[in-house]
Amino acid sequence: MKQKHIAAGILRRVEAGLLAAGTLWVIVVTAGSDTASEALTALRAAAPVNALRWELGDLWERDGLSAAAALTIGESPLLSAARPAVAELWSLERQEVPEEDGETQDHISTPVEETPLDADSPEALDNGVPAKTLVPTDPDGYTLCGRVYISNSTKHPLSAEALREPFAAKLTEEEPQILIVHTHGSEAYTPVPGTEVVWSGDYRTTDYRYNVVKVGDEMAAVFGEAGISVLHDRTLYDYPSYSGAYDRSLVSIERYLEQYPSIQFVLDVHRDAIEDGQGNQYKVVSETEEGLSAQMTLVIGSDGSGLSHPEWMENLKLAAAIQEEALAQYPTLMRPVLLRNSRYNQHATKGSLLIEVGAAGNSPEEAVLAGRLFAKNMIAVLRP
């Protein structure tokens, strides 16, 4: 009888231990969940993965490697010793993934596909941020159309012949013709040291002197000087809440198009955020006769996310034409065009572009010059 009591006591202690461990696991897995539904989803996703990690003796590793990657590394003592380095490379590889509901978040990327050229002039370092000029040197992995390199992340095949066909959007006699918006209007640049800026987030500010809205102001001025009527929406759709910015900007774009059906072109002006493997920002520059300019990237959306966007090719042809024009005069001004699965609200017109003007490390002056040069070259394409 005494032995039965002892066995029962041990069993109760084991059950209590298992219950405590299970409770702790549930708390850890659901810690970031705001609702019961989210918590249940997290539990369902974590159970099989953590079961595998338990078998691997890898349950408490927090370096971001998948269970499959951990299993592979565990097979080799050499790889196991280098696990921190592998985890860092894995992290860098995943930096360009963040997209939400078929739309974009930040365009944070590590430019592994481009060759940096040194930019050692004093002007390139005037705001204290290291500068690079990023240019593609190998056509492998790109679609090449004249001088234009296109990085295609979609399943759609591309051909140089199709890209050279005339694009659909044209200037007309009606006004206005162009709408400039900023889905992420608080995206900011890095002014010279000592400049007082009230930051609303990492490299973000509501101060129009230092964010992408200033670039839109310059572009609107250049279009206006050429006699092209333009509307510039200076609303910060990403402030105070970053989430849902594309939904909010789309509502406004549709209202503008309803009120002004003459609008042919919608330019969504952003900036990139480029950093090295240690998280240090650097800026991308192009030396021009007009001064040191930020480099730019055209991002074109498609229907690859499953959202309707049947005319995406018209936007891509427009982008290729403008980039070809710009590179003829400024060989390092434009980085490769990015064709993505997300549509970035570009289904609204056949003349929609997302323009990333420089990066967080660029100075406001470099970004403003880039905006001016882009508008100048777009005018040259629209008025040959």
C-alpha positions as CSV (number, residue, x, y, z in Angstrom):
1,M,0.0,0.0,0.0
2,K,2.8,2.3,0.9
3,Q,4.5,1.7,-2.4
4,K,1.2,2.6,-4.2
5,H,1.1,5.9,-2.4
6,I,4.7,6.7,-3.3
7,A,4.1,5.8,-7.0
8,A,0.9,8.0,-7.0
9,G,2.9,10.9,-5.5
10,I,5.6,10.6,-8.1
11,L,2.9,10.4,-10.8
12,R,1.2,13.6,-9.5
13,R,4.5,15.4,-9.4
14,V,5.3,14.4,-13.0
15,E,1.8,15.5,-14.1
16,A,2.2,18.8,-12.3
17,G,5.6,19.3,-14.0
18,L,4.2,18.5,-17.4
19,L,1.3,20.8,-16.8
20,A,3.6,23.6,-15.8
21,A,5.8,23.1,-18.8
22,G,2.8,23.0,-21.1
23,T,1.5,26.2,-19.6
24,L,4.8,27.9,-20.0
25,W,5.0,26.8,-23.6
26,V,1.5,28.2,-24.4
27,I,2.5,31.5,-22.8
28,V,5.7,31.8,-24.9
29,V,4.0,30.8,-28.1
30,T,1.0,33.1,-27.7
31,A,2.8,36.1,-26.2
32,G,2.4,38.2,-29.3
33,S,-1.2,37.4,-29.9
34,D,-3.9,40.1,-29.3
35,T,-7.0,37.9,-29.7
36,A,-8.0,34.3,-28.9
37,S,-8.1,33.6,-32.7
38,E,-4.5,34.7,-33.1
39,A,-3.4,32.7,-30.1
40,L,-5.1,29.5,-31.5
41,T,-3.4,30.1,-34.9
42,A,0.0,30.5,-33.2
43,L,-0.5,27.3,-31.3
44,R,-1.4,25.3,-34.4
45,A,1.6,26.7,-36.3
46,A,4.1,26.1,-33.4
47,A,3.1,22.6,-32.3
48,P,4.6,20.5,-35.2
49,V,7.7,22.8,-35.5
50,N,8.5,22.7,-31.8
51,A,7.9,19.0,-31.7
52,L,10.6,18.6,-34.3
53,R,12.9,21.0,-32.4
54,W,12.4,19.0,-29.2
55,E,13.6,15.9,-31.1
56,L,16.6,17.9,-32.3
57,G,17.4,19.2,-28.9
58,D,17.0,22.7,-30.4
59,L,13.8,23.9,-28.8
60,W,15.3,27.0,-27.1
61,E,17.5,28.4,-29.9
62,R,16.3,31.8,-30.9
63,D,18.5,32.6,-34.0
64,G,15.7,32.5,-36.6
65,L,16.8,29.3,-38.3
66,S,14.1,26.8,-39.3
67,A,13.9,23.4,-37.9
68,A,15.0,21.9,-41.2
69,A,18.0,24.3,-41.3
70,A,18.8,23.3,-37.7
71,L,18.6,19.6,-38.6
72,T,21.0,20.1,-41.6
73,I,23.5,22.1,-39.6
74,G,23.4,19.6,-36.8
75,E,24.7,16.9,-39.2
76,S,28.1,18.7,-39.5
77,P,30.3,19.7,-36.6
78,L,31.8,22.4,-38.9
79,L,28.5,23.9,-39.7
80,S,27.4,23.7,-36.0
81,A,30.4,25.7,-35.0
82,A,29.5,28.3,-37.6
83,R,25.8,28.4,-36.7
84,P,25.8,32.2,-35.7
85,A,27.3,33.1,-39.1
86,V,24.7,31.0,-40.9
87,A,21.9,32.5,-38.9
88,E,23.2,36.0,-39.8
89,L,23.2,35.2,-43.5
90,W,19.7,33.7,-43.2
91,S,18.5,36.9,-41.6
92,L,20.0,39.0,-44.5
93,E,18.5,36.8,-47.1
94,R,15.0,37.3,-45.6
95,Q,15.2,41.1,-45.4
96,E,13.5,41.8,-48.7
97,V,10.5,39.7,-47.9
98,P,8.2,41.9,-45.8
99,E,4.9,42.3,-47.6
100,E,1.4,42.4,-46.2
101,D,-1.8,41.5,-47.9
102,G,-0.4,41.8,-51.3
103,E,1.0,45.3,-50.6
104,T,4.3,46.6,-49.5
105,Q,5.8,47.6,-46.2
106,D,9.4,49.0,-46.1
107,H,11.7,48.4,-49.1
108,I,14.6,47.4,-47.0
109,S,17.1,45.5,-49.1
110,T,20.6,44.3,-49.1
111,P,21.9,45.1,-52.7
112,V,23.7,41.9,-53.3
113,E,22.8,42.0,-57.0
114,E,24.6,45.2,-57.7
115,T,28.3,46.2,-57.7
116,P,29.2,49.1,-55.5
117,L,31.5,51.8,-56.9
118,D,33.4,53.9,-54.4
119,A,32.1,57.5,-54.0
120,D,35.0,59.2,-52.3
121,S,34.2,62.9,-53.1
122,P,33.9,65.1,-50.0
123,E,30.3,65.9,-51.1
124,A,29.4,62.2,-50.8
125,L,30.1,62.2,-47.1
126,D,28.8,65.7,-46.1
127,N,26.1,64.3,-43.9
128,G,28.4,61.7,-42.3
129,V,26.8,58.6,-44.1
130,P,29.0,56.3,-46.2
131,A,28.2,56.6,-49.9
132,K,28.1,54.0,-52.7
133,T,27.1,54.0,-56.3
134,L,25.2,50.8,-57.1
135,V,25.3,49.6,-60.7
136,P,24.5,46.2,-62.2
137,T,27.5,44.7,-64.0
138,D,26.2,41.3,-65.0
139,P,23.0,40.8,-67.0
140,D,22.5,37.3,-65.5
141,G,19.3,37.2,-63.6
142,Y,17.9,40.3,-65.2
143,T,15.7,41.1,-68.2
144,L,17.8,43.5,-70.3
145,C,16.1,46.1,-72.5
146,G,18.6,48.5,-74.0
147,R,20.3,50.1,-70.9
148,V,17.5,49.0,-68.6
149,Y,18.0,46.2,-66.2
150,I,14.8,44.6,-64.8
151,S,14.7,42.3,-61.8
152,N,11.6,40.2,-62.2
153,S,10.3,38.6,-59.0
154,T,7.1,37.4,-60.7
155,K,6.3,34.3,-62.8
156,H,5.5,36.5,-65.8
157,P,8.0,36.1,-68.7
158,L,9.4,39.4,-70.1
159,S,10.8,40.2,-73.5
160,A,12.7,43.3,-74.7
161,E,10.4,43.5,-77.7
162,A,7.3,43.8,-75.6
163,L,8.9,46.3,-73.3
164,R,9.7,48.6,-76.3
165,E,6.1,48.8,-77.4
166,P,4.4,52.1,-76.9
167,F,2.9,52.6,-73.4
168,A,-0.8,53.5,-73.0
169,A,-0.7,56.6,-70.8
170,K,-0.4,59.9,-72.8
171,L,-0.6,63.6,-72.0
172,T,-3.8,65.3,-73.1
173,E,-5.1,68.8,-73.3
174,E,-7.1,68.4,-70.1
175,E,-6.0,69.3,-66.6
176,P,-4.6,68.0,-64.3
177,Q,-2.5,65.3,-65.8
178,I,-0.3,64.0,-63.0
179,L,-1.0,63.1,-59.4
180,I,1.9,62.8,-56.9
181,V,1.2,61.0,-53.7
182,H,3.2,59.6,-50.8
183,T,1.9,56.3,-49.3
184,H,4.8,56.4,-46.9
185,G,5.2,60.2,-46.7
186,S,7.1,60.3,-43.4
187,E,10.0,58.4,-44.9
188,A,12.9,60.7,-44.2
189,Y,16.5,61.5,-45.2
190,T,19.6,62.2,-43.1
191,P,20.5,65.9,-42.9
192,V,23.9,67.2,-41.9
193,P,25.0,66.6,-38.3
194,G,23.6,69.2,-35.9
195,T,20.3,69.6,-37.8
196,E,17.4,69.6,-35.4
197,V,14.7,67.1,-36.5
198,V,11.8,65.8,-34.6
199,W,11.7,62.1,-35.6
200,S,8.4,60.2,-35.6
201,G,10.2,56.8,-35.9
202,D,13.4,55.3,-37.3
203,Y,14.3,57.6,-40.2
204,R,10.8,59.0,-40.3
205,T,9.6,62.5,-39.6
206,T,6.5,64.6,-40.2
207,D,8.7,67.6,-41.0
208,Y,8.2,68.1,-44.7
209,R,11.7,69.6,-45.1
210,Y,13.3,66.3,-44.5
211,N,10.9,63.6,-45.8
212,V,9.9,62.5,-49.2
213,V,7.1,65.1,-49.5
214,K,9.9,67.6,-50.2
215,V,10.9,65.5,-53.2
216,G,7.3,65.6,-54.4
217,D,7.3,69.4,-54.1
218,E,10.3,69.6,-56.3
219,M,8.9,67.2,-58.9
220,A,5.6,69.1,-59.0
221,A,7.5,72.4,-59.6
222,V,9.5,70.9,-62.5
223,F,6.3,69.6,-64.1
224,G,4.6,72.9,-63.6
225,E,7.4,74.8,-65.2
226,A,7.0,72.6,-68.3
227,G,3.3,73.5,-68.4
228,I,2.1,70.1,-67.2
229,S,-0.7,70.4,-64.7
230,V,0.0,68.4,-61.5
231,L,-1.7,67.8,-58.2
232,H,0.5,67.0,-55.2
233,D,-1.2,65.3,-52.3
234,R,1.1,66.0,-49.3
235,T,-0.9,63.8,-46.9
236,L,1.1,61.5,-44.6
237,Y,-0.8,58.2,-45.0
238,D,1.7,56.3,-42.8
239,Y,1.3,58.6,-39.8
240,P,0.4,58.1,-37.0
241,S,-0.3,54.5,-38.0
242,Y,2.0,52.8,-40.6
243,S,-0.2,49.8,-41.0
244,G,-2.9,50.2,-43.6
245,A,-1.1,53.1,-45.4
246,Y,-1.7,51.6,-48.9
247,D,-5.4,51.2,-48.2
248,R,-5.7,54.8,-47.1
249,S,-3.7,56.2,-50.1
250,L,-5.8,54.1,-52.5
251,V,-9.0,55.6,-51.2
252,S,-7.6,59.1,-51.9
253,I,-6.3,58.1,-55.3
254,E,-9.7,56.8,-56.4
255,R,-11.3,60.0,-55.1
256,Y,-8.8,62.1,-57.1
257,L,-9.5,60.1,-60.3
258,E,-13.2,60.4,-59.8
259,Q,-13.0,64.2,-59.3
260,Y,-10.3,64.6,-62.0
261,P,-10.7,62.0,-64.7
262,S,-8.1,63.8,-66.7
263,I,-5.3,62.4,-64.5
264,Q,-3.2,60.0,-66.6
265,F,-0.2,59.4,-64.3
266,V,0.1,58.6,-60.6
267,L,3.5,58.8,-59.0
268,D,3.9,57.4,-55.5
269,V,7.2,58.8,-54.2
270,H,9.1,56.8,-51.5
271,R,12.7,56.3,-50.4
272,D,14.6,53.1,-49.8
273,A,16.4,52.0,-46.7
274,I,19.7,50.2,-47.5
275,E,22.0,48.8,-44.8
276,D,25.0,46.5,-44.5
277,G,25.1,43.2,-42.7
278,Q,25.7,45.0,-39.4
279,G,22.6,47.3,-39.8
280,N,24.6,50.4,-40.7
281,Q,22.8,52.7,-43.2
282,Y,24.5,54.0,-46.3
283,K,23.4,56.2,-49.1
284,V,23.3,55.6,-52.8
285,V,24.6,58.4,-55.0
286,S,25.2,59.4,-58.7
287,E,27.6,62.1,-59.7
288,T,25.9,64.4,-62.3
289,E,26.7,67.7,-63.9
290,E,24.0,69.3,-61.6
291,G,25.7,67.9,-58.5
292,L,25.5,64.8,-56.3
293,S,22.2,63.1,-56.7
294,A,20.5,60.2,-54.9
295,Q,20.1,57.1,-57.1
296,M,16.5,56.0,-57.8
297,T,14.6,52.8,-58.2
298,L,11.4,52.2,-60.1
299,V,9.2,49.6,-58.5
300,I,6.4,48.1,-60.6
301,G,3.6,46.0,-59.3
302,S,1.8,43.2,-61.0
303,D,-1.1,40.7,-60.4
304,G,1.2,38.1,-58.9
305,S,-0.3,38.5,-55.4
306,G,-3.7,37.5,-56.7
307,L,-5.1,41.0,-56.7
308,S,-6.6,42.2,-60.0
309,H,-4.1,44.2,-62.0
310,P,-4.6,43.4,-65.7
311,E,-2.8,46.4,-67.1
312,W,0.5,46.1,-65.1
313,M,2.5,45.8,-68.3
314,E,1.6,49.3,-69.4
315,N,3.2,50.7,-66.2
316,L,6.3,48.6,-66.8
317,K,6.7,49.9,-70.4
318,L,6.4,53.4,-69.1
319,A,9.0,52.7,-66.5
320,A,11.4,51.2,-69.0
321,A,11.0,54.2,-71.4
322,I,11.7,56.7,-68.6
323,Q,14.7,54.7,-67.3
324,E,16.2,54.4,-70.8
325,E,15.9,58.2,-71.2
326,A,17.5,58.9,-67.8
327,L,20.4,56.5,-68.3
328,A,21.2,58.0,-71.6
329,Q,22.1,61.2,-69.8
330,Y,22.9,60.0,-66.3
331,P,24.5,56.5,-66.6
332,T,24.4,55.8,-62.8
333,L,21.2,57.7,-61.8
334,M,18.9,54.7,-61.9
335,R,19.2,51.3,-60.2
336,P,17.5,48.3,-61.8
337,V,13.7,48.3,-62.2
338,L,12.0,46.0,-59.8
339,L,8.9,44.0,-61.0
340,R,7.1,42.6,-58.0
341,N,4.1,40.5,-57.2
342,S,2.4,43.2,-55.1
343,R,0.5,45.8,-57.0
344,Y,1.2,48.9,-54.9
345,N,-2.1,50.6,-56.0
346,Q,-0.8,50.8,-59.5
347,H,-4.0,49.2,-60.9
348,A,-5.6,52.7,-60.6
349,T,-4.2,54.0,-63.9
350,K,-2.1,52.8,-66.9
351,G,0.5,55.4,-65.9
352,S,1.3,54.5,-62.3
353,L,4.8,54.3,-60.9
354,L,6.4,53.8,-57.5
355,I,9.6,55.8,-57.3
356,E,12.1,55.1,-54.5
357,V,14.2,58.3,-54.4
358,G,17.5,57.5,-52.6
359,A,17.7,55.8,-49.3
360,A,17.4,56.8,-45.6
361,G,21.1,57.7,-45.6
362,N,20.9,60.2,-48.4
363,S,20.8,63.9,-47.6
364,P,17.6,65.8,-48.4
365,E,19.5,67.8,-51.0
366,E,20.6,64.7,-52.8
367,A,17.0,63.4,-52.9
368,V,15.6,66.7,-54.1
369,L,18.0,66.8,-57.0
370,A,17.1,63.3,-57.9
371,G,13.4,64.2,-57.9
372,R,14.2,67.1,-60.2
373,L,16.1,64.9,-62.6
374,F,13.4,62.3,-62.7
375,A,10.7,64.8,-63.6
376,K,12.9,66.3,-66.3
377,N,13.5,62.9,-67.9
378,M,9.8,61.9,-67.6
379,I,8.9,65.1,-69.4
380,A,11.4,64.2,-72.2
381,V,9.6,60.9,-72.6
382,L,6.1,62.3,-72.6
383,R,7.0,65.1,-75.0
384,P,9.6,63.6,-77.3
